[in-house]
Amino acid sequence: MKNYVLDSYALLSYCEGEPEAREVAGFFKKALSNKIRLFLSVVNWGEMYYIALREGGRERAESYRSTIANYPVKIVNADQELTLKAAYYKGSFQISYADAYAAALTKLQRAVLITGDSEFRWLEKEISIHWLS
């Protein structure tokens, strides 16, 4: 079974009904049918929450949190191995710290990152990326 990692870009696109939402919904549907496994770093989960909180208040943030909770997405805590890999990516590439966690989780899970965030272009030789269009 193939592993995929969601970043906050993918989650926010889905929750906000952006053009990429339909594509992200397809990944959720496959996960619900046990065709793929979806992972999410707790750091990216928190990033989604704080962006929704900042832009739309607590009600929106809680709505997004409960929406994601309805899907089979394994939220992975930041242990030493994940954090060290994220620190390496942050120190070596021009990406945000939260994005470094998504990249690190992708690498450690031998997964494909689902994103539309152009910051990840720096990592195309490091990790597999499914670009949302």
RONUKE-730567 format. One record per residue: residue number from 0; residue in one letter; x, y, z of N, C-alpha, C, CB in turn. Coordinates in Angstrom, 3 decimals. Each point is the difference from the previous one (the first is absolute). Glycine has a CB too. Layout:
BEGIN
{NUM, "A", {X, Y, Z}, {X, Y, Z}, {X, Y, Z}, {X, Y, Z}} ...
***
This chain:
BEGIN
{0, "M", {0.855, -1.183, 0.000}, {-0.855, 1.183, 0.000}, {0.896, 1.240, 0.000}, {-1.866, -1.238, 1.235}} {1, "K", {1.516, 2.202, -2.041}, {0.813, 1.196, -0.149}, {-0.291, 0.998, 1.123}, {0.041, -0.351, -2.490}} {2, "N", {1.018, 1.006, 2.966}, {-0.101, 1.012, 1.049}, {0.047, 1.404, -0.593}, {1.079, -1.582, 1.621}} {3, "Y", {-1.902, 2.459, -1.069}, {-0.023, 1.404, -0.391}, {0.035, 0.858, 1.247}, {-1.283, -0.532, -2.104}} {4, "V", {1.901, 1.704, 1.975}, {0.049, 0.975, 1.089}, {-0.715, 1.261, -0.472}, {2.198, -0.950, 0.902}} {5, "L", {-3.072, 1.451, -0.069}, {-0.687, 1.266, -0.267}, {0.767, 1.132, 0.663}, {-2.238, -1.171, -0.155}} {6, "D", {2.320, 2.306, -0.503}, {0.523, 1.184, 0.669}, {-1.172, 0.958, 0.243}, {2.308, -0.272, -1.095}} {7, "S", {-2.031, 1.376, 1.761}, {-1.091, 0.922, 0.326}, {-0.608, 0.617, -1.263}, {1.113, 0.492, 2.197}} {8, "Y", {-0.333, -0.335, -3.248}, {-0.533, 0.526, -1.258}, {-1.139, -0.891, -0.500}, {2.260, 0.992, -0.571}} {9, "A", {-2.029, -2.300, 0.554}, {-1.026, -0.942, -0.461}, {-1.232, 0.042, 0.905}, {1.801, -1.471, -0.955}} {10, "L", {-1.572, 1.489, 2.263}, {-1.121, 0.016, 0.949}, {-0.830, 1.268, -0.135}, {1.344, -1.398, 1.566}} {11, "L", {-0.670, 2.539, -1.623}, {-0.724, 1.267, -0.123}, {-0.721, 0.103, -1.335}, {1.678, 1.072, 1.498}} {12, "S", {-1.061, -1.575, -2.556}, {-0.667, -0.003, -1.307}, {-1.308, -0.772, 0.079}, {2.224, 0.162, -1.161}} {13, "Y", {-2.182, -1.300, 1.828}, {-1.194, -0.828, 0.142}, {-1.055, 0.709, 0.853}, {1.418, -2.070, -0.232}} {14, "C", {-1.016, 2.504, 1.408}, {-0.957, 0.592, 0.940}, {-0.599, 1.307, -0.505}, {1.269, -1.069, 1.835}} {15, "E", {-0.506, 1.805, -2.649}, {-0.473, 1.295, -0.483}, {-0.645, -0.073, -1.385}, {1.791, 1.048, 1.353}} {16, "G", {-1.912, -2.284, -1.883}, {-0.658, -0.168, -1.284}, {0.746, 0.630, -1.158}, {-2.108, -0.063, 1.224}} {17, "E", {3.416, 0.101, -1.125}, {0.841, 0.539, -1.074}, {-0.076, -0.920, -1.220}, {1.554, 1.078, 1.697}} {18, "P", {-1.044, -0.627, -2.840}, {-0.047, -0.838, -1.207}, {0.628, -1.394, 0.186}, {0.080, 2.109, -1.317}} {19, "E", {0.920, -2.218, 2.183}, {0.662, -1.289, 0.227}, {-0.802, -0.938, 0.903}, {2.167, 1.167, -0.297}} {20, "A", {-3.263, -0.688, 0.864}, {-0.772, -0.777, 0.976}, {-0.476, -1.335, -0.561}, {-0.718, 2.137, 1.032}} {21, "R", {0.290, -2.140, -2.264}, {-0.505, -1.243, -0.610}, {1.108, -1.051, -0.072}, {-1.673, 1.329, -1.346}} {22, "E", {2.872, -0.896, 1.019}, {1.131, -0.921, -0.087}, {0.347, -0.569, 1.380}, {0.877, 1.279, -1.987}} {23, "V", {-0.874, -0.419, 3.001}, {0.262, -0.452, 1.370}, {-1.106, -0.947, 0.446}, {1.215, 2.152, 0.527}} {24, "A", {-2.453, -1.844, -0.887}, {-1.128, -0.880, 0.343}, {0.201, -1.390, -0.583}, {-1.526, 1.985, 0.076}} {25, "G", {2.122, -2.068, -1.247}, {0.285, -1.301, -0.604}, {0.956, -0.820, 0.850}, {-0.378, 1.002, -2.242}} {26, "F", {1.365, -0.357, 2.849}, {0.919, -0.710, 0.894}, {-0.730, -0.467, 1.259}, {1.924, 1.371, -0.880}} {27, "F", {-2.817, -0.520, 1.418}, {-0.779, -0.408, 1.167}, {-0.878, -1.209, -0.335}, {0.009, 2.380, 0.838}} {28, "K", {-0.607, -2.359, -2.007}, {-0.861, -1.114, -0.425}, {0.809, -1.297, -0.103}, {-1.482, 1.618, -1.258}} {29, "K", {2.671, -1.542, 0.683}, {0.860, -1.193, -0.088}, {0.401, -0.501, 1.381}, {0.856, 0.808, -2.206}} {30, "A", {-0.585, 0.112, 3.122}, {0.363, -0.407, 1.369}, {-1.184, -0.659, 0.701}, {1.672, 1.878, 0.117}} {31, "L", {-2.866, -1.349, -0.334}, {-1.195, -0.597, 0.595}, {-0.253, -1.409, -0.532}, {-0.962, 2.290, 0.265}} {32, "S", {1.408, -2.541, -1.496}, {-0.149, -1.323, -0.616}, {1.202, -0.897, 0.254}, {-1.419, 1.041, -1.747}} {33, "N", {2.312, -0.596, 2.631}, {1.218, -0.752, 0.343}, {0.878, -0.298, -1.207}, {-1.250, -1.000, 1.880}} {34, "K", {1.277, 1.919, -2.836}, {0.860, -0.162, -1.169}, {1.349, 0.686, 0.194}, {-2.039, -0.133, -1.433}} {35, "I", {2.065, 1.151, 2.298}, {1.226, 0.712, 0.334}, {-0.005, 0.304, 1.497}, {0.141, 1.007, -2.336}} {36, "R", {1.023, -0.599, 2.851}, {0.103, 0.478, 1.384}, {0.376, 1.478, -0.035}, {0.681, -2.311, 0.854}} {37, "L", {-1.345, 3.103, -0.014}, {0.274, 1.426, 0.096}, {0.630, 0.327, 1.346}, {-1.915, 0.487, -1.549}} {38, "F", {2.960, 0.329, 1.509}, {0.705, 0.436, 1.202}, {0.031, 1.519, 0.042}, {1.406, -2.097, 0.000}} {39, "L", {-1.252, 2.618, 1.207}, {0.067, 1.438, 0.224}, {0.858, 0.238, 1.227}, {-2.280, 0.386, -1.055}} {40, "S", {3.265, 0.462, 0.932}, {0.808, 0.376, 1.162}, {-0.846, 0.849, 0.947}, {2.130, -0.075, -1.385}} {41, "V", {-1.962, -0.135, 2.672}, {-0.727, 0.801, 0.982}, {0.349, 1.480, -0.161}, {-0.028, -1.957, 1.597}} {42, "V", {1.223, 2.253, -2.080}, {0.394, 1.392, -0.228}, {-0.841, 0.608, -1.123}, {2.350, -0.516, 0.780}} {43, "N", {-2.565, -0.225, -1.855}, {-0.824, 0.492, -1.104}, {-1.474, 0.057, 0.385}, {1.656, -0.940, -1.616}} {44, "W", {-2.086, 0.017, 2.453}, {-1.365, 0.032, 0.537}, {-0.200, 1.294, 0.793}, {-0.077, -2.544, 0.108}} {45, "G", {1.069, 2.876, 0.730}, {-0.055, 1.250, 0.762}, {0.064, 1.226, -0.891}, {1.063, -1.180, 1.891}} {46, "E", {-0.278, 1.086, -2.960}, {0.093, 1.106, -0.943}, {-1.354, 0.264, -0.656}, {2.417, -0.557, -0.413}} {47, "M", {-3.104, -0.500, -0.007}, {-1.326, 0.151, -0.585}, {-0.929, 0.688, 1.001}, {0.355, -2.063, -1.425}} {48, "Y", {-0.287, 1.630, 2.680}, {-0.878, 0.539, 1.028}, {0.270, 1.489, 0.240}, {-0.098, -2.272, 1.061}} {49, "Y", {1.376, 2.632, -0.909}, {0.276, 1.412, 0.304}, {-0.316, 0.913, -1.184}, {1.779, -0.738, 1.591}} {50, "I", {-1.596, 0.267, -2.813}, {-0.351, 0.822, -1.163}, {-1.514, 0.224, -0.044}, {2.003, -0.894, -1.273}} {51, "A", {-2.762, -0.175, 1.495}, {-1.464, 0.131, 0.020}, {-0.456, 0.902, 1.147}, {-0.206, -2.288, -1.021}} {52, "L", {0.854, 2.163, 2.172}, {-0.333, 0.831, 1.162}, {0.275, 1.471, -0.303}, {0.530, -1.921, 1.545}} {53, "R", {0.628, 2.192, -2.096}, {0.407, 1.372, -0.305}, {-0.903, 0.626, -1.065}, {2.364, -0.597, 0.597}} {54, "E", {-2.730, -0.190, -1.613}, {-0.765, 0.552, -1.114}, {-1.514, -0.020, 0.204}, {1.845, -0.729, -1.442}} {55, "G", {-2.332, -0.188, 2.296}, {-1.449, -0.109, 0.128}, {-0.526, -0.185, 1.408}, {0.063, -0.926, -2.219}} {56, "G", {0.825, 0.901, 3.195}, {-0.429, -0.142, 1.380}, {-0.074, -1.450, 0.462}, {-1.258, 2.098, -0.283}} {57, "R", {0.927, -2.240, 1.543}, {-0.014, -1.316, 0.651}, {-1.003, -0.962, -0.646}, {0.676, 1.119, 2.125}} {58, "E", {-1.830, -0.603, -2.506}, {-1.025, -0.864, -0.594}, {0.510, -0.647, -1.291}, {-1.794, 1.454, 1.009}} {59, "R", {2.451, -0.668, -1.849}, {0.545, -0.548, -1.243}, {1.106, -1.017, 0.302}, {-0.561, 2.152, -1.201}} {60, "A", {1.445, -1.822, 2.122}, {1.098, -0.906, 0.344}, {-0.539, -1.334, 0.512}, {1.457, 1.976, 0.546}} {61, "E", {-2.459, -1.919, 0.314}, {-0.590, -1.227, 0.537}, {-0.742, -0.780, -1.089}, {-0.217, 1.113, 2.245}} {62, "S", {-0.412, -0.397, -3.157}, {-0.683, -0.660, -1.114}, {0.995, -0.763, -0.865}, {-1.758, 1.791, 0.014}} {63, "Y", {2.886, -1.183, -0.319}, {1.024, -0.662, -0.803}, {0.571, -1.204, 0.742}, {0.552, 2.190, -1.100}} {64, "R", {-0.310, -2.008, 2.388}, {0.539, -1.105, 0.812}, {-0.957, -1.184, -0.006}, {1.217, 1.647, 1.458}} {65, "S", {-2.493, -1.390, -1.268}, {-0.961, -1.106, 0.034}, {-0.202, -0.610, -1.390}, {-1.143, 1.093, 1.949}} {66, "T", {1.265, -0.288, -2.986}, {-0.098, -0.533, -1.368}, {1.105, -1.014, -0.240}, {-1.025, 2.154, -0.808}} {67, "I", {2.246, -1.798, 1.123}, {1.146, -0.891, -0.214}, {-0.120, -1.237, 0.881}, {1.447, 1.974, -0.590}} {68, "A", {-1.999, -1.826, 1.781}, {-0.164, -1.137, 0.915}, {-0.954, -1.054, -0.554}, {0.448, 1.540, 1.903}} {69, "N", {-1.277, -1.173, -2.881}, {-0.938, -0.947, -0.603}, {0.648, -0.939, -1.012}, {-1.760, 1.690, 0.345}} {70, "Y", {3.015, -1.459, -0.652}, {0.695, -0.803, -1.008}, {1.105, -0.839, 0.644}, {-0.515, 1.746, -1.741}} {71, "P", {0.870, -2.854, 1.087}, {1.062, -0.860, 0.547}, {1.388, 0.591, -0.272}, {-1.482, -2.010, -0.331}} {72, "V", {1.794, 3.063, 1.062}, {1.297, 0.662, -0.106}, {0.741, -0.240, 1.304}, {-0.893, 1.777, -1.601}} {73, "K", {2.044, -2.425, 1.525}, {0.796, -0.249, 1.196}, {0.846, 1.231, 0.294}, {0.048, -2.492, -0.467}} {74, "I", {-0.311, 3.122, 1.603}, {0.783, 1.160, 0.419}, {1.219, -0.522, 0.751}, {-2.068, 1.508, 0.143}} {75, "V", {3.248, -1.149, -0.647}, {1.256, -0.510, 0.529}, {0.638, 1.055, 0.900}, {0.324, -1.454, -2.049}} {76, "N", {-0.053, 1.071, 3.295}, {0.650, 0.907, 0.939}, {1.452, 0.245, -0.389}, {-1.529, -0.805, 1.808}} {77, "A", {2.059, 1.909, -1.375}, {1.371, 0.386, -0.325}, {0.968, -0.609, 1.013}, {-0.826, 2.152, -1.041}} {78, "D", {1.373, -3.301, 0.692}, {1.016, -0.620, 0.851}, {1.383, 0.495, -0.424}, {-1.462, -2.052, 0.345}} {79, "Q", {2.509, 1.513, 0.265}, {1.356, 0.468, -0.298}, {0.403, -0.281, -1.448}, {0.593, -0.376, 2.393}} {80, "E", {-0.931, -0.790, -2.908}, {0.380, -0.346, -1.366}, {-0.642, 0.953, -1.010}, {0.243, -2.399, 0.698}} {81, "L", {-1.541, 2.628, -0.548}, {-0.705, 0.896, -0.909}, {0.533, 1.427, 0.128}, {-2.045, -1.460, 0.152}} {82, "T", {2.261, 1.908, 1.069}, {0.476, 1.359, 0.238}, {1.408, 0.208, -0.550}, {-1.434, 0.104, 2.041}} {83, "L", {2.291, -1.087, -1.882}, {1.354, 0.116, -0.535}, {-0.018, 0.092, -1.531}, {0.872, -1.291, 1.981}} {84, "K", {-1.701, 0.480, -2.617}, {-0.108, 0.041, -1.457}, {-0.585, 1.343, -0.444}, {-0.291, -2.514, -0.071}} {85, "A", {-0.721, 3.001, 0.781}, {-0.589, 1.306, -0.317}, {1.039, 1.112, 0.174}, {-2.273, -0.840, 0.723}} {86, "A", {3.060, 0.763, 0.326}, {1.044, 0.999, 0.233}, {1.028, -0.020, -1.131}, {-0.334, -0.230, 2.486}} {87, "Y", {0.666, -0.957, -2.965}, {0.925, -0.122, -1.125}, {-0.578, 0.698, -1.238}, {0.871, -2.191, 0.933}} {88, "Y", {-2.147, 1.922, -1.236}, {-0.621, 0.619, -1.169}, {-0.095, 1.521, 0.156}, {-1.299, -2.114, -0.389}} {89, "K", {0.952, 2.577, 1.573}, {-0.092, 1.444, 0.241}, {1.367, 0.653, -0.159}, {-1.932, -0.370, 1.567}} {90, "G", {2.963, -0.277, -1.070}, {1.341, 0.555, -0.089}, {0.618, -0.100, -1.379}, {0.261, -0.577, 2.352}} {91, "S", {-0.763, -0.305, -3.189}, {0.612, -0.252, -1.309}, {-0.765, 0.594, -1.178}, {0.900, -2.061, 0.972}} {92, "F", {-2.171, 2.381, -0.782}, {-0.835, 0.479, -1.102}, {-0.786, 1.230, 0.452}, {-0.180, -2.349, -0.943}} {93, "Q", {-0.281, 3.112, -0.022}, {-0.749, 1.216, 0.295}, {-1.484, -0.321, 0.173}, {1.683, 1.365, -1.291}} {94, "I", {-2.015, -1.955, 2.438}, {-1.384, -0.353, 0.304}, {-0.314, 0.395, 1.435}, {0.064, -1.910, -1.655}} {95, "S", {-1.348, 2.021, 1.950}, {-0.411, 0.315, 1.364}, {0.218, -1.219, 0.897}, {-1.704, 1.669, -0.859}} {96, "Y", {1.722, -1.426, 2.151}, {0.210, -1.096, 0.943}, {-1.153, -1.009, -0.063}, {1.301, 1.557, 1.492}} {97, "A", {-2.530, -1.076, -1.609}, {-1.145, -0.916, -0.100}, {0.100, -0.836, -1.275}, {-1.437, 1.625, 1.296}} {98, "D", {1.822, -0.996, -2.404}, {0.166, -0.755, -1.242}, {1.115, -1.033, 0.129}, {-0.820, 1.983, -1.295}} {99, "A", {1.833, -1.666, 2.063}, {1.091, -0.952, 0.230}, {-0.525, -1.259, 0.683}, {1.640, 1.905, 0.170}} {100, "Y", {-2.620, -1.765, 0.709}, {-0.609, -1.177, 0.646}, {-0.770, -0.848, -1.002}, {-0.167, 1.283, 2.140}} {101, "A", {-0.554, -0.636, -3.038}, {-0.726, -0.765, -1.024}, {0.989, -0.766, -0.871}, {-1.868, 1.704, -0.006}} {102, "A", {2.953, -1.057, -0.374}, {1.016, -0.659, -0.823}, {0.652, -1.153, 0.756}, {0.415, 2.162, -1.199}} {103, "A", {-0.091, -1.922, 2.457}, {0.644, -1.041, 0.807}, {-0.910, -1.209, 0.171}, {1.303, 1.763, 1.201}} {104, "L", {-2.572, -1.530, -0.932}, {-0.939, -1.107, 0.153}, {-0.140, -0.762, -1.309}, {-1.230, 1.274, 1.776}} {105, "T", {1.207, -0.554, -2.878}, {-0.075, -0.638, -1.313}, {1.192, -0.922, -0.203}, {-1.249, 1.979, -0.917}} {106, "K", {2.428, -1.496, 1.236}, {1.212, -0.800, -0.171}, {-0.024, -1.224, 0.911}, {1.271, 2.072, -0.625}} {107, "L", {-1.608, -1.882, 1.900}, {0.034, -1.099, 0.966}, {-1.079, -1.048, -0.257}, {0.929, 1.592, 1.656}} {108, "Q", {-2.052, -1.186, -2.230}, {-1.081, -0.944, -0.300}, {0.126, -0.589, -1.403}, {-1.476, 1.275, 1.551}} {109, "R", {2.518, -0.875, -2.269}, {0.159, -0.420, -1.401}, {-1.298, 0.279, -0.761}, {1.676, -1.798, 0.668}} {110, "A", {-2.116, 3.032, -0.530}, {-1.315, 0.398, -0.487}, {0.135, 1.007, -1.145}, {-0.975, -0.409, 2.290}} {111, "V", {-0.184, 0.870, -2.726}, {-0.115, 1.063, -0.993}, {-0.688, 1.169, 0.693}, {-0.113, -1.642, -1.980}} {112, "L", {0.704, 2.812, 1.888}, {-0.577, 1.192, 0.593}, {-1.070, 0.570, -0.920}, {2.156, 0.478, 1.204}} {113, "I", {-3.322, -0.156, -0.646}, {-1.089, 0.630, -0.741}, {0.022, 1.483, 0.341}, {-1.418, -2.133, 0.002}} {114, "T", {1.722, 2.976, -0.993}, {0.109, 1.435, 0.250}, {-0.149, 0.793, -1.292}, {1.489, -0.466, 1.956}} {115, "G", {-1.679, 1.736, -1.793}, {0.058, 0.939, -1.102}, {0.920, 1.151, 0.358}, {-2.320, -0.636, -0.714}} {116, "D", {2.982, 0.528, 1.856}, {0.881, 1.030, 0.529}, {1.328, -0.018, -0.752}, {-1.099, -0.181, 2.265}} {117, "S", {1.391, 1.260, -2.973}, {1.202, 0.052, -0.842}, {1.300, -0.051, 0.792}, {-1.319, 1.301, -1.623}} {118, "E", {1.279, -1.070, 2.938}, {1.214, -0.119, 0.816}, {0.626, -1.385, -0.118}, {-0.941, 1.686, 1.583}} {119, "F", {0.127, -2.678, -1.846}, {0.505, -1.374, -0.057}, {0.799, -0.289, -1.272}, {-1.954, -0.682, 1.371}} {120, "R", {1.959, 1.597, -2.315}, {0.797, -0.204, -1.220}, {1.470, -0.231, 0.344}, {-1.608, 1.446, -1.291}} {121, "W", {2.048, -0.847, 2.391}, {1.383, -0.187, 0.455}, {0.292, -1.462, 0.334}, {-0.015, 2.337, 0.890}} {122, "L", {-1.001, -3.093, -0.613}, {0.177, -1.366, 0.491}, {-0.372, -1.071, -1.016}, {-0.442, 0.877, 2.252}} {123, "E", {0.224, -0.511, -3.494}, {-0.442, -0.980, -0.994}, {0.978, -1.155, -0.209}, {-1.209, 1.843, -1.098}} {124, "K", {2.478, -1.638, 1.383}, {0.977, -1.088, -0.134}, {0.110, -0.815, 1.275}, {1.257, 1.372, -1.646}} {125, "E", {-1.840, -0.883, 2.739}, {0.067, -0.659, 1.306}, {-1.201, -0.893, 0.291}, {1.321, 1.929, 0.790}} {126, "I", {-2.505, -1.453, -1.206}, {-1.245, -0.707, 0.328}, {-0.894, -0.072, -1.238}, {0.147, 0.778, 2.409}} {127, "S", {-1.097, -1.708, -2.368}, {-1.014, -0.114, -1.063}, {-1.127, 0.979, 0.298}, {0.574, -2.447, -0.410}} {128, "I", {-1.017, 3.145, -0.616}, {-1.037, 1.015, 0.187}, {-1.112, -0.182, -1.026}, {1.711, 1.598, 0.918}} {129, "H", {-2.935, -1.581, -0.433}, {-1.164, 0.078, -0.871}, {-0.454, 1.460, 0.035}, {-0.705, -2.460, 0.422}} {130, "W", {0.855, 3.134, -1.536}, {-0.366, 1.414, -0.079}, {-1.495, 0.151, -0.274}, {2.314, 0.560, -0.821}} {131, "L", {-2.995, 0.141, 1.699}, {-1.414, 0.300, -0.218}, {-0.099, 1.042, -1.116}, {-0.587, -0.530, 2.437}} {132, "S", {-0.414, 0.336, -3.269}, {-0.136, 0.940, -1.116}, {-1.375, 0.624, -0.045}, {1.660, -1.319, -1.269}} 
***
